[in-house]
Amino acid sequence: MNRRTWLYGLIAATVSSAALSSAAWAQAFPTRPIKLVVPFPAGGPADFFSRTLAHGLSSELGQQVVLENRTGAGGSTGIDSVAKSPPDGYTIGLTSGSVLSAIPFMTSKFPFDWQTDLALLTLVARVREVLVVHPSVPVNTLQELVAYAKANPRKISFGSAGTGTFTHLAVELLKIEAKIDVVHVPYRGAAPAVKDLIGGHIQMIVLDVPVLLPHIRSGALKPLGVTSASRTDALPGVPTTGETGFKTVLSDNWYGLVAPAGMPAEVDDKLRKAAISTLRSAELKKHFDTQDAVPSPSTPDEFTAFVKAERAKWEPVVTAVGIKLD
């Protein structure tokens, strides 16, 4: 009995010591740089929001937050790498809305489950999008674009930040409602798509307002409609798609901060609090204002409910269009 009592005591002490070590480790977090995965190329909107967020997180956490651009599959490749990373808090990711709410319905082999493989830390930003055309397209309104496309089927090519992204689905909505036939050209992110649009290799695109704003102001691109329920102060003279008669063509983009599921509660809490504090800061709001973006700090429950609502919105669109990535 004495031997058994001694053995149980040793086991209890070992477990207690391990628990204390784990708690101490979590309290000390972070002790080295944190990687923020950006699932799109440098130079695009996700890259901008990531850099702004990383700056604030670095200050809040006392460790450098470094960016890693990992592209592919409309942003899914980068977020899959986050989901499969060790749940220690040293790898986080900035997901776009389509990765969680649209692309999963396009394949039977989606690589992760957003509810079991990811920790949803907070929404980061909501951003309006705008439809623009190259100046060579002889139109000045969305109605004129629709008429031109009907008269010239498959003559217009439109780019996107990737198959299945909101930048793709927004034009699919227009195709359905306006009954036009235009050709999709997917890119690995917004930046290369904009480059080809300015170069005249494609004729049309829907992207986040901040990405296109400099080129609209310079006259390199013509805006025809904001794909949102309300106009943007950045382009007050540009009507919404609803105002021009296409009420279903709505595609506000959004970005959220995620991490691998299963992190220690203390680490999860530190990351979330640092992100919320950053998103509520005057400095970040100032940066986001320049991009016509709205900081959107949220609780995990609010973020989860938002994703579920977005999935309910986009699933029937994906099904109607028949987009398959398999």
SULHU-V726466 format. One record per residue. N is the residue number from 1. RES is the residue in one small letter. PHI is phi in radians with two decimals (none if undefined). OMEGA is omega in radians with two decimals (none if undefined). Layout:
N_RES_PHI_OMEGA / N_RES_PHI_OMEGA
This chain:
1_m_none_3.12 / 2_n_-1.11_3.14 / 3_r_-1.14_3.14 / 4_r_-1.14_3.12 / 5_t_-1.07_3.12 / 6_w_-1.11_-3.13 / 7_l_-1.14_3.12 / 8_y_-1.09_3.11 / 9_g_-1.13_3.12 / 10_l_-1.13_3.13 / 11_i_-1.09_-3.14 / 12_a_-1.08_3.14 / 13_a_-1.15_3.14 / 14_t_-1.13_3.13 / 15_v_-1.09_3.13 / 16_s_-1.09_3.13 / 17_s_-1.10_3.13 / 18_a_-1.13_3.13 / 19_a_-1.11_3.12 / 20_l_-1.14_3.13 / 21_s_-1.12_3.12 / 22_s_-1.10_3.14 / 23_a_-1.12_3.13 / 24_a_-1.13_3.12 / 25_w_-1.10_-3.13 / 26_a_-1.12_3.13 / 27_q_-1.14_-3.11 / 28_a_-1.34_-3.10 / 29_f_-0.97_-0.06 / 30_p_-1.66_3.13 / 31_t_-1.94_3.11 / 32_r_-2.67_-3.10 / 33_p_-1.02_3.12 / 34_i_-1.88_3.13 / 35_k_-1.68_3.06 / 36_l_-1.90_-3.11 / 37_v_-1.40_3.08 / 38_v_-1.93_-2.99 / 39_p_-1.46_3.10 / 40_f_-2.38_-3.08 / 41_p_-1.16_3.04 / 42_a_-1.07_3.09 / 43_g_1.73_-3.14 / 44_g_-1.67_-3.10 / 45_p_-1.11_3.13 / 46_a_-1.05_3.13 / 47_d_-1.15_3.12 / 48_f_-1.09_-3.11 / 49_f_-1.12_3.13 / 50_s_-1.15_-3.13 / 51_r_-1.14_3.11 / 52_t_-1.13_3.14 / 53_l_-1.15_-3.12 / 54_a_-1.06_3.13 / 55_h_-1.07_-3.14 / 56_g_-1.21_3.12 / 57_l_-1.10_3.12 / 58_s_-1.03_3.12 / 59_s_-1.18_-3.10 / 60_e_-1.19_-3.02 / 61_l_-1.68_3.14 / 62_g_1.29_3.06 / 63_q_-2.43_-3.13 / 64_q_-1.21_3.01 / 65_v_-1.86_-3.04 / 66_v_-1.85_-3.10 / 67_l_-1.61_3.00 / 68_e_-2.30_3.11 / 69_n_-1.44_3.14 / 70_r_-2.27_-2.96 / 71_t_-1.70_3.04 / 72_g_2.23_3.06 / 73_a_0.95_3.08 / 74_g_1.13_-3.13 / 75_g_1.81_-3.08 / 76_s_-1.20_-3.10 / 77_t_-1.05_-3.12 / 78_g_-1.14_-3.11 / 79_i_-1.27_3.04 / 80_d_-1.09_3.12 / 81_s_-1.14_3.07 / 82_v_-1.18_-3.11 / 83_a_-1.03_-3.08 / 84_k_-1.70_3.12 / 85_s_-1.43_3.06 / 86_p_-1.01_-3.10 / 87_p_-1.42_-3.09 / 88_d_-1.94_3.11 / 89_g_1.57_-3.08 / 90_y_-1.63_2.99 / 91_t_-2.32_3.07 / 92_i_-2.29_-3.10 / 93_g_-2.58_3.06 / 94_l_-1.82_-3.13 / 95_t_-1.58_2.95 / 96_s_-1.57_-3.08 / 97_g_-1.08_-3.05 / 98_s_-1.13_-3.12 / 99_v_-1.09_-3.10 / 100_l_-1.66_-2.96 / 101_s_-2.07_-3.13 / 102_a_-2.32_-3.07 / 103_i_-1.03_3.13 / 104_p_-0.99_-3.13 / 105_f_-1.48_-3.09 / 106_m_-1.75_-3.09 / 107_t_-2.59_3.06 / 108_s_-1.55_-3.06 / 109_k_-2.18_3.11 / 110_f_-1.07_-2.90 / 111_p_-1.32_-3.14 / 112_f_-2.62_3.10 / 113_d_-1.87_-3.04 / 114_w_-1.10_-3.09 / 115_q_-1.46_-3.10 / 116_t_-1.92_-3.04 / 117_d_-1.79_-3.10 / 118_l_-2.18_2.93 / 119_a_-1.75_3.12 / 120_l_-1.50_-3.06 / 121_l_-1.42_3.11 / 122_t_-2.99_2.86 / 123_l_-1.09_3.14 / 124_v_-1.95_-3.07 / 125_a_-2.70_2.95 / 126_r_-2.06_-2.99 / 127_v_-2.38_3.04 / 128_r_-1.28_3.07 / 129_e_-2.07_-3.12 / 130_v_-2.42_3.08 / 131_l_-1.60_3.13 / 132_v_-2.28_3.06 / 133_v_-2.27_3.03 / 134_h_-1.23_-3.11 / 135_p_-1.00_-3.14 / 136_s_-1.25_3.11 / 137_v_-1.35_-2.99 / 138_p_-1.39_3.12 / 139_v_-2.47_3.12 / 140_n_-2.28_3.10 / 141_t_-2.39_3.12 / 142_l_-1.17_3.10 / 143_q_-1.09_3.11 / 144_e_-1.15_3.10 / 145_l_-1.10_3.13 / 146_v_-1.09_3.12 / 147_a_-1.10_3.14 / 148_y_-1.14_-3.14 / 149_a_-1.14_3.11 / 150_k_-1.18_3.13 / 151_a_-1.35_-3.10 / 152_n_-2.33_-3.08 / 153_p_-1.01_3.11 / 154_r_1.12_3.07 / 155_k_-1.45_-3.13 / 156_i_-1.65_3.03 / 157_s_-1.89_3.09 / 158_f_-2.08_3.13 / 159_g_-1.67_3.06 / 160_s_-2.65_3.09 / 161_a_-1.40_3.11 / 162_g_2.55_3.11 / 163_t_-1.03_3.12 / 164_g_1.59_3.09 / 165_t_-1.30_3.11 / 166_f_-1.03_3.13 / 167_t_-1.14_3.04 / 168_h_-1.46_-3.04 / 169_l_-1.15_3.12 / 170_a_-1.05_3.14 / 171_v_-1.28_3.06 / 172_e_-1.09_3.06 / 173_l_-1.07_3.11 / 174_l_-1.10_3.12 / 175_k_-1.03_-3.12 / 176_i_-1.19_-3.05 / 177_e_-1.26_-3.07 / 178_a_-1.57_-3.13 / 179_k_1.03_3.10 / 180_i_-2.09_-3.12 / 181_d_-2.15_3.08 / 182_v_-2.14_-2.95 / 183_v_-1.76_-3.13 / 184_h_-1.49_3.05 / 185_v_-2.18_-3.11 / 186_p_-1.38_3.09 / 187_y_-2.17_3.09 / 188_r_-1.63_-3.14 / 189_g_2.07_-3.07 / 190_a_-1.28_-3.02 / 191_a_-1.00_3.13 / 192_p_-1.16_3.11 / 193_a_-1.18_3.12 / 194_v_-1.10_3.13 / 195_k_-1.02_3.14 / 196_d_-1.25_3.10 / 197_l_-1.15_3.12 / 198_i_-1.09_3.12 / 199_g_-1.35_3.10 / 200_g_1.46_-3.14 / 201_h_-1.35_2.96 / 202_i_-2.23_-3.00 / 203_q_-1.97_-3.00 / 204_m_-2.67_3.06 / 205_i_-2.83_2.92 / 206_v_-2.04_-3.14 / 207_l_-2.53_3.09 / 208_d_-0.97_3.14 / 209_v_-0.89_-3.09 / 210_p_-1.08_3.14 / 211_v_-1.20_-3.03 / 212_l_-1.65_-3.02 / 213_l_-0.95_-3.14 / 214_p_-1.04_-3.10 / 215_h_-1.35_3.04 / 216_i_-1.21_-3.12 / 217_r_-1.15_3.14 / 218_s_-1.42_-3.12 / 219_g_1.56_-3.13 / 220_a_-1.26_3.14 / 221_l_-2.39_-3.13 / 222_k_-1.90_3.10 / 223_p_-1.46_-3.13 / 224_l_-2.05_-3.12 / 225_g_-3.02_3.07 / 226_v_-1.54_-3.06 / 227_t_-1.51_-3.10 / 228_s_-2.49_3.14 / 229_a_-1.29_-3.13 / 230_s_-2.41_3.10 / 231_r_-1.22_3.09 / 232_t_-1.91_3.11 / 233_d_-1.11_3.14 / 234_a_-1.22_-3.14 / 235_l_-2.38_-3.01 / 236_p_-1.07_-3.11 / 237_g_-1.54_-3.11 / 238_v_-1.69_-3.11 / 239_p_-1.26_3.03 / 240_t_-1.39_3.10 / 241_t_-1.10_3.10 / 242_g_-1.12_3.13 / 243_e_-1.12_-3.11 / 244_t_-1.64_3.02 / 245_g_1.80_-3.10 / 246_f_-2.11_-2.93 / 247_k_-1.25_-3.11 / 248_t_-1.52_-3.08 / 249_v_-1.46_-3.12 / 250_l_-2.19_-3.06 / 251_s_-2.66_3.03 / 252_d_-0.97_3.09 / 253_n_-1.60_3.07 / 254_w_-2.67_-3.13 / 255_y_-2.32_-3.14 / 256_g_-2.42_-3.13 / 257_l_-1.74_-3.10 / 258_v_-2.29_3.12 / 259_a_-2.58_3.08 / 260_p_-1.12_3.07 / 261_a_-1.20_3.06 / 262_g_1.61_3.09 / 263_m_-1.20_3.01 / 264_p_-0.97_-3.07 / 265_a_-0.98_-3.12 / 266_e_-1.16_3.13 / 267_v_-1.23_3.09 / 268_d_-0.96_-3.11 / 269_d_-1.13_3.14 / 270_k_-1.11_-3.14 / 271_l_-1.11_-3.10 / 272_r_-1.13_-3.13 / 273_k_-1.12_3.12 / 274_a_-1.13_3.14 / 275_a_-1.17_-3.14 / 276_i_-1.09_3.13 / 277_s_-1.07_3.11 / 278_t_-1.10_-3.09 / 279_l_-1.18_3.12 / 280_r_-1.63_-3.08 / 281_s_-1.34_3.12 / 282_a_-1.14_-3.12 / 283_e_-1.14_3.13 / 284_l_-1.14_3.13 / 285_k_-1.02_3.11 / 286_k_-1.07_3.12 / 287_h_-1.17_-3.13 / 288_f_-1.14_3.11 / 289_d_-1.04_3.13 / 290_t_-1.16_-3.12 / 291_q_-1.92_3.14 / 292_d_0.99_-3.13 / 293_a_-2.00_-3.11 / 294_v_-1.88_3.06 / 295_p_-1.03_-3.00 / 296_s_-2.35_3.12 / 297_p_-1.06_-3.08 / 298_s_-2.65_3.05 / 299_t_-1.45_3.08 / 300_p_-1.00_3.13 / 301_d_-1.14_3.11 / 302_e_-1.14_3.13 / 303_f_-1.11_-3.14 / 304_t_-1.08_3.13 / 305_a_-1.10_3.13 / 306_f_-1.12_3.13 / 307_v_-1.08_3.13 / 308_k_-1.07_3.12 / 309_a_-1.16_3.11 / 310_e_-1.14_3.11 / 311_r_-1.11_3.11 / 312_a_-1.13_3.14 / 313_k_-1.31_-2.98 / 314_w_-1.57_-3.13 / 315_e_-1.00_3.14 / 316_p_-1.14_3.10 / 317_v_-1.17_3.13 / 318_v_-1.04_-3.14 / 319_t_-1.15_-3.13 / 320_a_-1.13_-3.11 / 321_v_-1.36_3.13 / 322_g_1.37_-3.13 / 323_i_-1.27_3.12 / 324_k_-2.25_3.13 / 325_l_-1.88_-3.14 / 326_d_-1.23_none
